Amino acid sequence: MTPPLISFLLPTRQRAALATRAIEQLVATANDPTCFEVILGVDRDDLTSAAAIWEKCIDLPCSIRAWHFDPLGYARLHDYNNELARIACGAWLAIWNDDVMMETDGWDVELRRQRAFVVLDPHVRNARDPFQSGLFPVVPRRWFDVLGHLSANPH
């Protein structure tokens, strides 16, 4: 099996509908939706969210996995993302929010063109806020392997 091009790290808590929509939108805008995986970070006391997301997304062409955590809280969001990065298989790692929708068609085509670090500013839409773009880190997997973390703080 070929490793995915990109791993989306997606912690979520009690927002299954938003997370499902975020995943569906990644699939809808990718040129090749088999090129990525989504790794959900779900608290052990919220397994119903993971089940609801899985039920809605099981037939999508991307790979979806869930990793269960003892609840860490928002103040330790970086710990969720660092652990999800540890188990990710993609050549690129992307921190992703459950309330953001990718609106850049063919985002994966552009990512395939990159050979070194790139700052991607995808056209996104937040579920609650009217911003039209946002910075979501997409870094080469090797950075995590060298540093041992993606982030040292939740922001």
Buried (B, 14 or more C-beta within 10 A) or exposed (E): EEEBBBBBBBBBBEBBEBBBBBBBBBBEBBEEBBBBBBBBBBBEEBEEBBEBBBEBBEEBEBBBBBBEBEEBEEEBBBBBBBBBBBEBBBBBBBBBBBBBBBBBEEBBEEBBEEEEEBEBEBBBBBBEEEEEEBEBBBBBBEBBEEEEBBBEEBE
